[in-house]
Amino acid sequence: MSTRVRALSAVIPVFNSEGSLPELIGRLEPVLRAAADEFEIVLVNDASRDDSWSVLSTLARTRPWIRTIDLMRNVGQHNALLCGIRAARYELIVTLDDDLQNPPEELPKLLAVLAPDVDVVYGAPEREVHGRWRDLASRVTKIALQHAVGAATARMVGPFRLIRTDLRRAFADYAATYVNIDVLLTWGTTRFRAVRIRHDERRIGQSNYTFRQLLTHALNMMTGFSTAPLQWASLIGLSVTVLGALLLMDVLARRWIYGTSVPGFSFLASIIIIFSGAELITVGIIGEYLARIHVRLMQRPPYTVKNEMGRRADDATVDIV
């Protein structure tokens, strides 16, 4: 666990976390000092509604190895992460949440797994501590990610990641509104690893992710980075067509063999509901893709920087992108 690297950037998206930021930095600093010869912490404020930016500004003024970025509007965790990853100066990046549920002290476990044939290391929680519905939504999101990227490692993803900075070349020109860092990383590599780490309960504030938001995130991930839903729509249409053909054969057989027809309003109503439901599902899936095409045509940026404090990117010792 004593693996040491030359230089390391820590990227943290921040949203309504004024209470946890001082402790987070206080615990992360000694870990980074022990792990790297040079280090920096990039904190991206995702338009927090509390006093997080003031706390970040104070931290940046008193610690030269902290850089803070303030976004103009709330764009979401992964969009803020993209901003921080693009701003990172060193050849390795560790990403973690701002709520201290990812213990900084677990970073050496990720570094110990990093090898020449590994580009991304995930810190997978030994057990989820979010609550029943949040854990369920998290599992649904990971299943969606697995279908989107086609990799078994997707089941192990989490916000605690160690990545090689040069992977950002693969998505340097990505400018769409819908962002998923884990999917973007698969554009640059297939060499993923995961290690089990401790996952603490949140002691300060409340989670910014709800069950509904996680399910929406899963939907955005599937329709934004995969064509699987369109294939499912085709399968639904084919299945309903086959069902309709079988029912028609049953009706004709009854008529020709027994001289009777299928009686009952409930039978006809059920058939209509089945076909109408399948049609609406298919149209809805196609509509989701059309909506994303519309959003991309508007060319709305994934984030917009309002303010920045700390050493600028042109002072970088590593300029990869």
Secondary structure, DSSP 8 states (H G I E B T S, - for coil): ----EEEEEEEEEESS-TTTHHHHHHHHHHHHHHHEEEEEEEEEE---SSSHHHHHHHHHHH-TTEEEEEESS---HHHHHHHHHHH--SSEEEE--SSSSS-GGGHHHHHHH--TT-SEEEEEESS--S-HHHHHHHHHHHHHHHHHH--GGGGG--S-EEEEGGGGGGGTT---S---HHHHHHTT---EEEEEE------SS--S--HHHHHHHHHHHHHHH-SHHHHHHHHHHHHHHHHHHHHHHHHHHIIIIIS-----HHHHHHHHHHHHHHHHHHHHHHHHHHHHHHHHHHT--S--EEEEESS-GGG-S----
